[in-house]
Amino acid sequence: MAFSRGENNKPHTGLVIINKANESTNGQWEHSLEPGRYYNVGTADIHEVIVPPNGKIKSLRIPGRSSLMLIHESEYKKHSL
């Protein structure tokens, strides 16, 4: 299961992927994300992801029974103070 946060016509600033299976999975996301650094606040053992200027993530490996919750650094800083 996956969904992102943002307006329809603009790059999104958040992405959530939940892998309920026991095995790891590889995934891609079709919508553009705001370029920059994203922090993971989910359970997957990924600490941060850098999104290139084109806004596309080529591939993400999500461990089994875990979640990836990526928050753009601008949003992360607002909520972590």
All heavy atoms as an XYZ file, in Angstrom:
640
protein
N       0.851     -1.159      0.000
C       0.000      0.000      0.000
C       0.899      1.225      0.000
O       1.900      1.267      0.705
C      -0.887     -0.010      1.230
C      -1.770      1.210      1.316
S      -3.051      1.148      2.585
C      -2.131      0.989      4.057
N       0.560      2.221     -0.802
C       1.364      3.426     -0.874
C       0.486      4.638     -1.155
O      -0.524      4.533     -1.841
C       2.422      3.290     -1.950
N       0.881      5.779     -0.620
C       0.219      7.036     -0.946
C       1.187      8.175     -0.666
O       2.166      8.005      0.064
C      -1.100      7.221     -0.180
C      -0.964      7.167      1.310
C      -0.754      8.315      2.049
C      -1.070      5.957      1.977
C      -0.644      8.263      3.430
C      -0.968      5.895      3.357
C      -0.753      7.050      4.082
N       0.926      9.333     -1.278
C       1.793     10.485     -1.069
C       0.959     11.678     -0.644
O      -0.264     11.665     -0.734
C       2.598     10.802     -2.336
O       1.734     11.125     -3.399
N       1.657     12.715     -0.184
C       1.000     13.902      0.337
C       1.373     15.095     -0.540
O       2.550     15.362     -0.752
C       1.479     14.148      1.765
C       0.943     15.382      2.380
C       1.447     15.507      3.808
N       1.051     16.771      4.324
C       1.887     17.703      4.738
N       3.177     17.478      4.714
N       1.448     18.847      5.185
N       0.380     15.814     -1.044
C       0.641     17.000     -1.848
C      -0.543     17.359     -2.713
O      -1.533     16.636     -2.774
N      -0.413     18.488     -3.402
C      -1.449     18.944     -4.314
C      -1.306     18.224     -5.653
O      -0.215     17.810     -6.022
C      -1.345     20.453     -4.500
C      -1.577     21.218     -3.202
C      -1.474     22.714     -3.391
O      -1.835     23.193     -4.491
O      -1.037     23.382     -2.462
N      -2.391     18.118     -6.394
C      -2.393     17.360     -7.646
C      -1.387     17.853     -8.671
O      -0.744     17.075     -9.343
C      -3.791     17.370     -8.266
C      -4.746     16.516     -7.479
O      -4.344     15.632     -6.742
N      -6.029     16.795     -7.617
N      -1.251     19.157     -8.831
C      -0.414     19.704     -9.902
C       1.016     20.000     -9.467
O       1.804     20.479    -10.269
C      -1.038     20.990    -10.447
C      -2.454     20.774    -10.930
O      -2.976     19.674    -10.885
N      -3.081     21.814    -11.398
N       1.360     19.775     -8.215
C       2.680     20.114     -7.697
C       3.379     18.859     -7.174
O       2.723     17.883     -6.819
C       2.552     21.132     -6.561
C       1.956     22.446     -7.004
C       1.887     23.408     -5.855
C       1.270     24.722     -6.319
N       1.170     25.679     -5.224
N       4.718     18.903     -7.092
C       5.432     17.767     -6.490
C       4.994     17.555     -5.037
O       4.727     18.514     -4.313
C       6.896     18.190     -6.563
C       6.958     19.197     -7.658
C       5.631     19.911     -7.604
N       4.917     16.320     -4.620
C       4.473     15.985     -3.269
C       5.619     16.087     -2.273
O       6.792     16.000     -2.638
C       3.871     14.585     -3.265
C       2.591     14.503     -4.036
N       1.817     13.378     -4.052
C       1.941     15.409     -4.815
C       0.742     13.588     -4.793
N       0.808     14.811     -5.274
N       5.296     16.277     -0.995
C       6.309     16.451      0.051
C       6.331     15.307      1.055
O       7.007     15.386      2.070
C       6.098     17.773      0.812
O       4.784     17.769      1.382
C       6.272     18.967     -0.097
N       5.593     14.253      0.802
C       5.589     13.100      1.696
C       5.206     11.839      0.947
O       4.504     11.893     -0.060
N       5.714     10.714      1.428
C       5.425      9.430      0.796
C       5.375      8.360      1.878
O       6.236      8.303      2.743
C       6.519      9.090     -0.219
C       6.473      7.704     -0.868
C       5.205      7.538     -1.699
C       7.707      7.497     -1.730
N       4.343      7.527      1.834
C       4.199      6.420      2.777
C       4.047      5.131      1.978
O       3.228      5.048      1.064
C       2.960      6.599      3.687
C       2.752      5.381      4.572
C       3.089      7.855      4.528
N       4.873      4.140      2.319
C       4.762      2.810      1.724
C       4.724      1.801      2.867
O       5.605      1.809      3.720
C       5.942      2.488      0.791
C       6.011      3.512     -0.345
C       5.811      1.077      0.238
C       7.237      3.365     -1.218
N       3.704      0.966      2.889
C       3.562     -0.055      3.929
C       3.673     -1.423      3.273
O       2.915     -1.738      2.356
C       2.217      0.087      4.665
C       2.141      1.469      5.334
C       2.047     -1.028      5.689
C       0.790      1.816      5.882
N       4.623     -2.219      3.735
C       4.809     -3.575      3.219
C       4.329     -4.548      4.287
O       5.005     -4.771      5.285
C       6.282     -3.822      2.884
C       6.505     -5.207      2.319
O       5.562     -5.950      2.059
N       7.766     -5.554      2.128
N       3.162     -5.140      4.077
C       2.605     -6.079      5.052
C       3.093     -7.503      4.840
O       2.866     -8.369      5.664
C       1.079     -6.031      4.982
C       0.510     -4.702      5.439
C      -0.986     -4.594      5.201
C      -1.731     -5.560      6.062
N      -3.192     -5.462      5.928
N       3.774     -7.749      3.734
C       4.275     -9.099      3.433
C       5.466     -9.440      4.319
O       6.097     -8.569      4.908
C       4.682     -9.180      1.966
N       5.784    -10.711      4.414
C       6.938    -11.147      5.196
C       8.260    -10.919      4.475
O       9.311    -10.913      5.091
C       6.812    -12.630      5.563
C       5.728    -12.866      6.591
O       5.516    -12.051      7.474
N       5.027    -13.976      6.465
N       8.221    -10.743      3.152
C       9.437    -10.593      2.365
C       9.619     -9.154      1.914
O       8.657     -8.400      1.784
C       9.356    -11.504      1.137
C       9.292    -12.967      1.514
C       8.560    -13.799      0.466
O       8.222    -13.268     -0.593
O       8.331    -14.976      0.749
N      10.874     -8.778      1.647
C      11.186     -7.449      1.131
C      10.577     -7.271     -0.249
O      10.338     -8.232     -0.969
C      12.695     -7.253      1.037
O      13.264     -7.286      2.309
N      10.355     -6.021     -0.603
C       9.839     -5.712     -1.927
C      10.546     -4.476     -2.464
O      11.002     -3.636     -1.696
C       8.312     -5.496     -1.897
O       7.836     -5.350     -3.220
C       7.925     -4.289     -1.085
N      10.662     -4.395     -3.769
C      11.198     -3.204     -4.420
C      10.036     -2.411     -4.969
O       9.055     -2.985     -5.452
C      12.149     -3.573     -5.562
C      13.432     -4.162     -5.044
O      13.932     -3.779     -3.996
N      13.979     -5.105     -5.785
N      10.152     -1.091     -4.906
C       9.063     -0.279     -5.401
C       9.538      0.990     -6.067
O      10.649      1.441     -5.845
N       8.682      1.544     -6.905
C       8.897      2.827     -7.538
C       7.666      3.671     -7.264
O       6.592      3.140     -6.983
C       9.092      2.675     -9.037
C      10.356      1.961     -9.419
C      10.480      1.843    -10.929
O       9.495      1.671    -11.624
N      11.699      1.943    -11.411
N       7.816      4.980     -7.374
C       6.685      5.861     -7.153
C       6.495      6.697     -8.399
O       7.430      7.334     -8.885
C       6.918      6.726     -5.925
C       5.718      7.498     -5.531
C       5.588      8.854     -5.517
C       4.459      6.973     -5.115
N       4.331      9.199     -5.119
C       3.611      8.062     -4.864
C       3.958      5.685     -4.947
C       2.301      7.902     -4.440
C       2.652      5.532     -4.528
C       1.835      6.631     -4.275
N       5.260      6.696     -8.945
C       5.013      7.343    -10.230
C       4.864      8.862    -10.151
O       5.086      9.563    -11.124
C       3.776      6.744    -10.888
C       2.530      7.091    -10.132
C       1.637      5.914     -9.821
O       2.145      4.816     -9.625
O       0.418      6.123     -9.776
N       4.475      9.403     -9.004
C       4.283     10.845     -8.869
C       5.604     11.527     -8.523
O       6.458     10.947     -7.864
C       3.259     11.151     -7.770
C       1.926     10.549     -8.032
N       1.099     10.952     -9.050
C       1.272      9.542     -7.413
C      -0.006     10.238     -9.043
N       0.072      9.371     -8.058
N       5.733     12.776     -8.945
C       6.936     13.536     -8.617
C       6.919     13.947     -7.156
O       5.878     14.291     -6.602
C       7.014     14.808     -9.471
O       7.233     14.484    -10.806
N       8.090     13.887     -6.555
C       8.275     14.387     -5.199
C       9.096     15.668     -5.270
O       9.881     15.862     -6.204
C       8.999     13.361     -4.338
C       8.250     12.063     -4.058
C       9.159     11.077     -3.353
C       7.016     12.332     -3.222
N       8.929     16.526     -4.297
C       9.747     17.727     -4.200
C      11.207     17.289     -4.072
O      11.524     16.460     -3.226
C       9.323     18.530     -2.966
C       9.970     19.864     -2.822
C       9.456     20.875     -3.832
O       8.265     20.876     -4.157
O      10.289     21.649     -4.290
N      12.111     17.796     -4.930
C      13.518     17.404     -4.820
C      14.093     17.779     -3.454
O      13.650     18.742     -2.840
C      14.201     18.211     -5.928
C      13.111     18.533     -6.888
C      11.878     18.681     -6.056
N      15.053     17.015     -2.991
C      15.720     17.312     -1.717
C      15.834     16.091     -0.838
O      15.678     14.955     -1.273
N      16.106     16.344      0.432
C      16.327     15.293      1.421
C      15.017     14.960      2.131
O      14.287     15.844      2.559
C      17.342     15.785      2.442
C      17.745     14.762      3.466
C      18.757     15.363      4.416
N      19.806     15.992      3.635
C      21.086     15.670      3.692
N      21.493     14.759      4.529
N      21.969     16.295      2.946
N      14.762     13.659      2.245
C      13.584     13.159      2.952
C      14.047     12.298      4.117
O      14.983     11.517      3.979
C      12.703     12.306      2.024
C      11.898     13.127      1.051
C      12.507     13.722     -0.048
C      10.546     13.324      1.242
C      11.779     14.496     -0.936
C       9.800     14.086      0.346
C      10.427     14.670     -0.735
O       9.697     15.433     -1.607
N      13.391     12.462      5.247
C      13.702     11.658      6.428
C      12.632     10.591      6.610
O      11.444     10.855      6.411
C      13.768     12.538      7.676
C      14.888     13.541      7.620
C      14.651     14.857      7.288
C      16.199     13.149      7.877
C      15.680     15.776      7.222
C      17.233     14.056      7.815
C      16.971     15.367      7.488
O      18.000     16.272      7.417
N      13.050      9.403      6.996
C      12.123      8.314      7.243
C      11.741      8.303      8.723
O      12.605      8.219      9.592
C      12.754      6.972      6.863
C      11.826      5.809      7.152
O      10.617      5.952      7.098
N      12.397      4.673      7.449
N      10.454      8.351      9.008
C       9.968      8.238     10.383
C       9.179      6.943     10.568
O       8.499      6.761     11.566
C       9.123      9.472     10.803
C       9.982     10.719     10.832
C       7.937      9.677      9.874
N       9.317      6.042      9.605
C       8.676      4.730      9.681
C       9.607      3.709     10.298
O      10.653      4.038     10.861
N       9.254      2.444     10.167
C      10.014      1.373     10.814
C      11.106      0.778      9.938
O      11.956      0.052     10.436
C       9.061      0.232     11.236
O       8.419     -0.286     10.067
C       8.027      0.730     12.226
N      11.097      1.055      8.634
C      12.122      0.506      7.739
C      13.493      1.039      8.128
O      13.632      2.160      8.602
C      11.807      0.849      6.286
N      14.517      0.248      7.898
C      15.880      0.617      8.277
C      16.533      1.489      7.196
O      17.606      1.192      6.700
C      16.703     -0.650      8.531
C      18.025     -0.342      9.211
O      18.119      0.697      9.881
O      18.965     -1.149      9.050
N      15.829      2.539      6.815
C      16.323      3.544      5.877
C      16.192      4.868      6.609
O      15.105      5.210      7.070
C      15.469      3.567      4.586
C      15.509      2.218      3.885
C      15.918      4.682      3.660
C      14.506      2.085      2.762
N      17.283      5.614      6.735
C      17.230      6.840      7.526
C      16.868      8.063      6.708
O      16.130      8.920      7.172
C      18.553      7.048      8.250
C      18.871      5.905      9.149
N      18.179      5.650     10.305
C      19.775      4.919      9.034
C      18.649      4.565     10.881
N      19.628      4.099     10.118
N      17.400      8.138      5.489
C      17.047      9.258      4.635
C      17.173      8.864      3.166
O      17.865      7.911      2.821
C      17.899     10.489      4.939
C      19.368     10.300      4.687
C      20.182     11.525      5.099
O      19.905     12.110      6.155
O      21.078     11.889      4.338
N      16.457      9.613      2.337
C      16.454      9.387      0.891
C      16.652     10.752      0.240
O      16.016     11.731      0.627
C      15.115      8.772      0.421
C      15.028      8.701     -1.087
C      14.911      7.396      1.037
N      17.525     10.811     -0.748
C      17.731     12.046     -1.496
C      16.977     11.920     -2.825
O      17.213     10.994     -3.599
C      19.229     12.298     -1.777
C      20.036     12.306     -0.479
C      19.418     13.588     -2.567
C      19.694     13.398      0.496
N      16.071     12.852     -3.065
C      15.308     12.861     -4.309
C      15.997     13.834     -5.262
O      16.211     14.997     -4.915
C      13.840     13.275     -4.056
C      13.077     13.414     -5.360
C      13.160     12.263     -3.147
N      16.349     13.375     -6.471
C      17.064     14.225     -7.430
C      16.175     15.344     -7.978
O      14.960     15.342     -7.771
C      17.472     13.242     -8.533
C      16.494     12.139     -8.443
C      16.089     12.042     -7.003
N      16.775     16.292     -8.707
C      16.009     17.427     -9.242
C      14.813     17.056    -10.111
O      13.857     17.821    -10.189
C      17.049     18.198    -10.067
C      18.349     17.882     -9.412
C      18.213     16.445     -8.948
N      14.826     15.890    -10.754
C      13.670     15.504    -11.578
C      12.494     15.009    -10.732
O      11.417     14.773    -11.254
C      14.053     14.456    -12.617
C      14.404     13.100    -12.041
O      14.323     12.871    -10.831
N      14.804     12.196    -12.892
N      12.684     14.828     -9.426
C      11.592     14.437     -8.533
C      11.208     12.978     -8.569
O      10.224     12.578     -7.957
N      11.966     12.158     -9.275
C      11.625     10.729     -9.405
C      12.535      9.855     -8.548
O      13.737     10.067     -8.490
C      11.755     10.281    -10.868
C      10.823     11.004    -11.811
C       9.395     10.632    -11.557
C       8.477     11.335    -12.537
N       7.093     11.071    -12.274
N      11.952      8.869     -7.895
C      12.708      7.874     -7.147
C      12.770      6.631     -8.023
O      11.727      6.096     -8.407
C      12.032      7.544     -5.805
C      12.001      8.779     -4.915
C      12.753      6.398     -5.112
C      11.270      8.561     -3.603
N      13.979      6.189     -8.348
C      14.115      5.037     -9.244
C      13.671      3.746     -8.579
O      12.936      2.963     -9.133
C      15.559      4.906     -9.710
C      15.966      6.011    -10.648
C      17.368      5.802    -11.128
C      17.787      6.944    -12.028
N      19.135      6.792    -12.508
N      14.128      3.488     -7.366
C      13.790      2.236     -6.709
C      13.997      2.341     -5.205
O      14.944      2.959     -4.755
C      14.660      1.108     -7.268
O      14.318     -0.104     -6.633
N      13.093      1.760     -4.471
C      13.197      1.685     -3.008
C      13.009      0.229     -2.588
O      12.104     -0.439     -3.080
C      12.110      2.527     -2.334
C      12.243      4.030     -2.423
C      10.973      4.690     -1.915
C      13.435      4.512     -1.621
N      13.840     -0.258     -1.703
C      13.692     -1.615     -1.180
C      13.102     -1.504      0.225
O      13.718     -0.942      1.115
C      15.038     -2.324     -1.150
C      14.931     -3.757     -0.735
C      16.230     -4.512     -1.049
N      16.161     -5.881     -0.665
C      15.550     -6.833     -1.345
N      14.941     -6.544     -2.463
N      15.537     -8.072     -0.925
N      11.915     -2.057      0.383
C      11.203     -1.989      1.653
C      11.249     -3.364      2.302
O      10.748     -4.339      1.742
C       9.726     -1.573      1.451
C       9.617     -0.348      0.541
C       9.052     -1.346      2.792
C      10.324      0.865      1.033
N      11.844     -3.464      3.497
C      11.893     -4.760      4.191
C      10.479     -5.266      4.506
O       9.533     -4.479      4.617
C      12.648     -4.447      5.488
C      13.363     -3.165      5.232
C      12.523     -2.419      4.242
N      10.356     -6.577      4.664
C       9.076     -7.179      5.009
C       8.575     -6.702      6.361
O       9.349     -6.405      7.265
N       7.266     -6.595      6.488
C       6.590     -6.210      7.729
C       7.106     -4.868      8.265
O       7.393     -4.717      9.453
C       6.732     -7.275      8.802
C       6.413     -8.693      8.381
C       4.984     -8.982      8.116
N       4.176     -8.827      9.304
C       2.850     -8.778      9.275
N       2.224     -8.886      8.140
N       2.159     -8.634     10.369
N       7.253     -3.879      7.370
C       7.737     -2.566      7.813
C       7.082     -1.462      6.989
O       6.355     -1.722      6.033
C       9.260     -2.480      7.698
O       9.650     -2.514      6.354
N       7.353     -0.229      7.382
C       6.795      0.911      6.669
C       7.881      1.943      6.415
O       8.835      2.073      7.178
C       5.666      1.549      7.486
O       6.180      2.033      8.709
N       7.712      2.654      5.337
C       8.581      3.757      4.988
C       7.705      4.998      4.976
O       6.702      5.042      4.256
C       9.198      3.521      3.605
C      10.146      4.581      3.094
C      11.462      4.512      3.858
C      10.389      4.396      1.617
N       8.015      5.963      5.808
C       7.248      7.203      5.873
C       8.216      8.349      5.662
O       8.911      8.763      6.589
C       6.552      7.330      7.221
C       5.563      6.245      7.479
S       4.771      6.469      9.080
C       4.286      4.799      9.429
N       8.286      8.830      4.432
C       9.240      9.869      4.076
C       8.612     11.249      4.205
O       7.519     11.494      3.700
C       9.728      9.683      2.643
C      10.501      8.409      2.354
C      10.879      8.360      0.874
C      11.744      8.318      3.226
N       9.331     12.148      4.872
C       8.895     13.525      5.060
C      10.001     14.433      4.540
O      11.166     14.277      4.918
C       8.620     13.829      6.544
C       7.526     12.920      7.078
C       8.244     15.292      6.732
C       7.325     13.048      8.574
N       9.644     15.390      3.680
C      10.622     16.338      3.141
C      11.255     17.129      4.292
O      10.592     17.434      5.279
C       9.952     17.291      2.149
C      10.921     18.109      1.378
N      11.335     19.336      1.809
C      11.570     17.858      0.206
C      12.195     19.831      0.933
N      12.353     18.940     -0.054
N      12.528     17.471      4.143
C      13.259     18.122      5.231
C      12.596     19.420      5.679
O      12.634     19.748      6.866
C      14.709     18.367      4.851
C      14.923     19.305      3.695
C      16.383     19.431      3.319
O      17.261     19.170      4.162
O      16.652     19.776      2.163
N      11.955     20.167      4.779
C      11.283     21.414      5.184
C      10.121     21.129      6.126
O       9.902     21.850      7.101
C      10.806     22.189      3.961
O       9.853     21.434      3.244
N       9.345     20.069      5.851
C       8.245     19.674      6.727
C       8.766     19.055      8.022
O       8.210     19.302      9.100
C       7.327     18.681      6.011
C       6.616     19.245      4.809
C       5.589     20.293      5.183
O       4.892     20.100      6.200
O       5.504     21.305      4.465
N       9.815     18.276      7.933
C      10.399     17.610      9.111
C      10.880     18.655     10.114
O      10.631     18.521     11.305
C      11.550     16.713      8.659
C      12.181     15.918      9.770
C      11.586     14.761     10.231
C      13.368     16.335     10.350
C      12.165     14.015     11.246
C      13.955     15.605     11.367
C      13.352     14.453     11.813
O      13.931     13.720     12.824
N      11.541     19.686      9.643
C      12.063     20.732     10.531
C      10.935     21.492     11.211
O      11.044     21.870     12.365
C      12.971     21.679      9.768
C      14.281     21.041      9.385
C      15.129     21.956      8.542
C      16.420     21.258      8.133
N      17.224     22.080      7.232
N       9.826     21.713     10.509
C       8.686     22.424     11.092
C       8.115     21.659     12.283
O       7.717     22.235     13.273
C       7.567     22.579     10.066
C       7.787     23.614      9.038
C       6.555     23.660      8.146
C       6.811     24.395      6.864
N       5.654     24.335      5.962
N       8.057     20.328     12.169
C       7.371     19.522     13.170
C       8.305     18.937     14.227
O       7.851     18.366     15.208
C       6.595     18.391     12.494
C       5.542     18.932     11.569
N       4.412     19.561     12.007
C       5.471     18.943     10.213
C       3.682     19.943     10.985
N       4.307     19.585      9.878
N       9.619     19.051     14.029
C      10.530     18.439     15.005
C      11.063     19.459     16.010
O      11.865     19.111     16.849
C      11.705     17.758     14.280
O      12.479     18.725     13.597
N      10.649     20.701     15.916
C      11.132     21.719     16.870
C      10.363     21.706     18.146
O       9.312     21.295     18.308
C      11.059     23.100     16.225
C      11.938     23.275     14.997
C      11.700     24.677     14.416
C      13.398     23.121     15.322
